């Protein structure tokens, strides 16, 4: 199961289909994130991706020969539904323990895996685990099973198997992945592209780069190729992505290439990003997208992000500040960000600056309180109170008392009457951070008065964590 960290994005712009790894409702995201934080996780987060319909499959030539159907080497399936149901039951029990899951699957025969994979009712996580186990086996029997499943399996199964073939020890796996690039179904092509990315070899880099550069290919497949290149920690993959940006005109494909570069170690991409951000031909929207991608990179990205919190364009400043919410505390960063607040006229940028300050340590709360208390923009005001709440534990009695007087009534009102669930849950998170007596009293009121069960659950979770128990209803 792929778990993604969800963060507030600097803008609500439409995301392409390839960016939507997990589609959830805004309310579902807010509830999940709030409960994650309130039960011990870190930081408020939220957001959702929207998808656009996929386009027709790519035109590719010459087409590889069709896959041969497996013959007598394919394993015979054990006695059907009972075995599959038993395996589903056991897999469900182990689904949260990867080591136990691997040990369990390692004991299964190829025939058992082959039979289980044909069950179309399998949950996606179980399907992926079974496919991964079959793909990693090196025997002729396992390869015959893979060929048979690829010949007659469902689209979902073939796409999953294609992705897992990236970890196969069989020399034929690369050839099969190459052939699957010509599949009629886009999802199978995407699985093959991911499989090539997981294989981690130079030949795969060339294949992925060719798909990304092919103007006649499906745009979603091209974007998937960019992301697959980003997953490969090879200098050739970094070079291919940087070169592609010079010729790509579609803004969504450019963003996919930037995201791919953002997956590379920052030590190998810093020079590129600095040149790209400084180039006169890079539009503000492109610079903002680049900074969002930098924020996801491994390495010391904070100095570059901090530099662009002072950019002339507000969308760039917001993206840089948002990126800093994903970094650890940096010496001098807190003081610098607090200084940015005093003259910042854009409400969205102030929102991101408040959020970035939550993870910093070297700033004086008193220097930002005037800006917080003067906020009138709802999102910025909520973010400012959240920052204030995060400092209540170490603040003076007078500062905490002022929070109780100014912020707690407002946060309680937002939690009960917010414009949407996300806003209400954000208010609950801020009260949870503060943990003052007044904040706990507000949470009890929220838990008993709200009409939203998710908000009530979040408030109860906070009270339980703070050791005061659930509110009586």
Secondary structure, 3 states (H helix, E strand, C coil): CCCCCCCCCCCCCCCCHHHCCCCCCHHHHHHHHHHHHHCCCCCCCCCCCCCCCCCCCCCCCCCCCCCCCCCCCCCCCCCHHHHHHHHHHHHHHHCCCHHHHHHHHHCCCHHHHHHHHCCCCCCHHHHHHHHHHHHHCCCHHHHHHHHHHHHHCCHHHHHHHHHHHHHCCCCHHHHHHHHHCCCCCHHHHHHHHHHHHHHCCHHHHHHHHHHHHCCCCCHHHHHHHHHHHHCCCCHHHHHHHHHHHCCCCCHHHHHHHHHHHHCCEHHHHHHHHHHHHHCCCCCHHHHHHHHHHHHCCECCCHHHHHHHCCCCCHHHHHHHHHHHCCCCCCCCHHHHHHHHHHCCCCHHHHHHHHHHHHCCCCCCHHHHHHHHHCCCCHHHHHHHHHHHHHCHHHCCHHHHHHHHHHHHHHHHHHHHHCCCHHHHHHHHHHHHHHCCHHHHHHHHHHHHHCCCHHHHHHHHHHHHHCCCCCCCC
